[in-house]
Amino acid sequence: MPVVSRRAALRTLAAIAAGTATGAFAHGYLWERHDLQLVRTDLPVAGLAPEFDGLRIGFVTDLHLSEFVPPEDIQRALALIAGEAPELLVLGGDYVSYQDMQYVEPVAELLSGAHAPLGVIAILGNHDDDRVAPAALSRKGITVLKDARTRLTRGGASLEIAGVRFWTKTPNEIARVVAGAKGPVLLLAHDPRRVIEARALGIPAVLSGHTHGGQVVLPVVGALAARKFPVAAGRLSMKGTELYVSAGVGTVILPVRINCPPEVALVTLRRPTISES
């Protein structure tokens, strides 16, 4: 067996690593960023009335229509969640990337066909402007909650849906939005870090996006881009407040997903069990 020098071995390992990284990037660009998944999850909501137990919410977020996220990906996402027949559809923000106005009307047009019996509710993300995007969505019959809330009623019971802008962050600001709520509040906040303020205010449930699940999730080290968030994707319980974070549909910065496929979510609201209370 020939003797291999340490330098040659290191060069070989470096070449293997480079080839693996290139292959993973190519897979993430060509395949995984389009490999849309449907996630089904229950979300316990403290104080939820029996009339709303089992309410099915379609949650679609972070579309990022752009030169790298084609309309077809968004159409497939909307069709996939529509197939689950949600009672309410929630859009979680970031409809375009970097407030690129050339895509605002096209994404609003894509969303114009979205329907649910209890309506379609949208919030804004950090890539959305505060004027043009909400106006375009509103013209398509979508209810845009900009530091506002709406109330669902069923059989005399109420569920408050509150939506905050990305830049609405402090407990006092969020408290003004939920003041006077007649029932439990489901907070729609693009940034999952708002779960901290929600917990402080006694808000029982939060739906968020923004993280893209990390978008690139590496073995061992995980989602480096999402480390500043309470959770990159999925469920989190925080002392009486339940959070669900969706990995979203589109991409930003790099048009690639690795170990983190795009998703739409069907979120079913539940009355907490005794162990969850």
C-alpha positions, 0 to 999 in steps of 0.5 A: 500500500503506497504511503500517502503524505499528510498534505496529500490527505488534507488536499483529498479531504478538502476536495471531497468537502468542496465537492459535497458542498457543491453537490448540496448547493446544486441540489438545494438550488435545482430541487429542494427549494421547489420541494413544497411540503404540507405540515399539519400541526395542532396549536393549543390556545388557552381560553379557546371556546369549545366553538373554536376547538378544531378551527382549521387555519391555512398558514402561508408565509414568506412568498418572496416573489422575485426573479428567483421565486417563480409564480408557479411555486406560489401557485402550487403553495396556494393550491396545496393549502386550498386542498386542505379546505381551511376555514381561515387563510392567514398570509404571514408577510414578505410577499416580495423581496427587498420591497421590489415594487415590480412584483407587488401587483403580480403577487397580489394577483396570484393571491386574489384567487385565495379563498376561505369561508372565514376570509383571508387575513394578511400581515406585513413582513420586513420585505413589504412596504407599508403602503403599496403592498397592503393597498394591493392586497386590500384591492383583492379582498384580503383583510390586511391587519396593520397593528389591528385586530378582527374578531371571529364569532361563533355561537356567542363565543369570540376569537380575536385575531390580531396582526402587527407590523414587523416594526411593532415590537414593544409590549406597549405597542402590542398591548394597544393592538389587543386592548379590549379583546373579548376573547383569547387572542391569536397574534399574527407576527411576522417575527417569532421573537414577538412571542416574548412580548406575547407571553408578557401580555398573556397572549396565548398563541402566535403564528410567525414566519420570517426565519425560512426555517434557517433556509440552510440547515447544516449537519451538527451545527443546524440553522446558523441563520436562525440562531437569534430566534426562539425556534427556527421552525415548528412549535414552541411552548413558552410558559402559557404561550404557544408559537408556531413558526413556518419555514415559508415558501420562498427564499431570499439572499441565496436561492437555495434550501438545504435540509429545509424544504419550503412549506405551507401549514395547516394549523388546527386550534385546540383547547389545551389538555390538562397537561398543556394548561 
